[in-house]
Each structure stands twice: as structure tokens, then as C-alpha cells.
Amino acid sequence: MILNLLKPAGPSSHDVVDIVRRVTREKRVGHGGTLDPFAEGVLIVGVGRESTKKLEQILKGSDKEYLATLKLGETTATGDPEGEITGMAAISKVNALTEDDIKKVLRRFTGEIEQTPPAYSALKIKGVPAYKLARRGEKPTLHKRIVQIKELKFIDFHPPLLNVRAVVSSGTYIRSLAEDIGRALGVGAHLQELVRTRVGEFRIEDSQTLENLEAHG
């Protein structure tokens, strides 16, 4: 069984898997494509041995679509709202940015780009997740990779919050994209909110809530 679940902000993707295990009483449960605790949206979960095996095949090469809110003028250690603030730009500098300024920068990040994964990510270095090394005060070495930003659309800008819609290849980190956009605008940024609206053919309008799953099993 493959579930298209609507992960709320708060629980981790692993927490959602634990809920599915409890509800279905199935030990073999896995998810495809981690969403950070602060993020919400489509999380694809496989229930049972056969379905967990199919997850990689189903999701391989699938585009992912996001609605992202960037907070300009403020950087954090983790690139998201959960980390310590590491830098701040003058409010006047953020307020001076125009829609044209932002759209020009967004065009620079459309297509194939080089991206360095965030230090606080689940990528493993010699078997250890990078975020565990980062939390210990170490600086994990993460190599740049080529990712594809298929669409990057300006939605609106109400300083300091910039809303964009992104369609990206698998393996793209929206946190890193947010930080890179902030850097290119000269004010810094972090990812404030994130909603994953689509994974391949799985859409948020078809997602099942955890409450519904628990109510109906």
C-alpha cells in the first residue's frame, strides 16, 4: 500500500512513519523524500515489504513542487527557522529590494545549477548523518552537486518575506536554494516556511491527513 499523506508542521518524517506503523500494525513502513519538521505537505509512505521496495522506483526521477517562504535579511545556522540567527542585514536594505531585483535573481537560479547540500541534512558522511556532525560542532564536508530547478516563480514580496513556487529535480534542497537566493540579493536569507505540494503524480489536494488515517485505519 502506498499512502499520499499530508504531513503537518511539527512532527518529523520519522514520526509520521511511526504513526503509520501503529495504525496499520505493519513493521515494514518507509517514506520517500524527507520533509523537515517545520515543513508540511506531501509525504509518500510505503506500507509493507513490497510497497517499501517500490518507493524508490516510484519516486526515482520524480519532480517535486514547493511553495516556499524566504525570510530575507536574516541567516540561521540551519538555513531554516529552527536554527540560531547567524547574521542580519539592515531592514532598509531589504525594504529597498524591488520585484524586478528579485525576479532577475530568480532567473539566475532557473535551470541546471550547482548546489551544496546544507550541513544540517540527513546526507551521510562515512555512515553518519551530516546533521549529527554539525550538532557536535564539526563542519561536515558536503560536495556540490548538479540539480535542476525547472520552475522558480515569484509569487509576492512583503518585506522581509518572499514567497516563491519551485519545481525541482529530486535531490534539490530548498533550504540551500533559499540561502543562495538571499546571498545573491546581497541581504542573506533563510527558509521560513515550506509546503511540498507535489511529488511526481502525488498531489497535495489528494493527500490524506494523519487524523483521517487514524480515524479510519
Helices and strands as residue ranges (DSSP letters): E 2-7, H 13-24, E 29-32, E 40-47, H 49-59, E 64-72, E 74-76, E 85-88, H 91-95, H 99-108, E 111-115, E 124-125, E 128-129, H 130-135, E 145-158, E 161-168, H 174-185, E 189-199, E 202-203, G 204-206, E 208-209, H 210-216
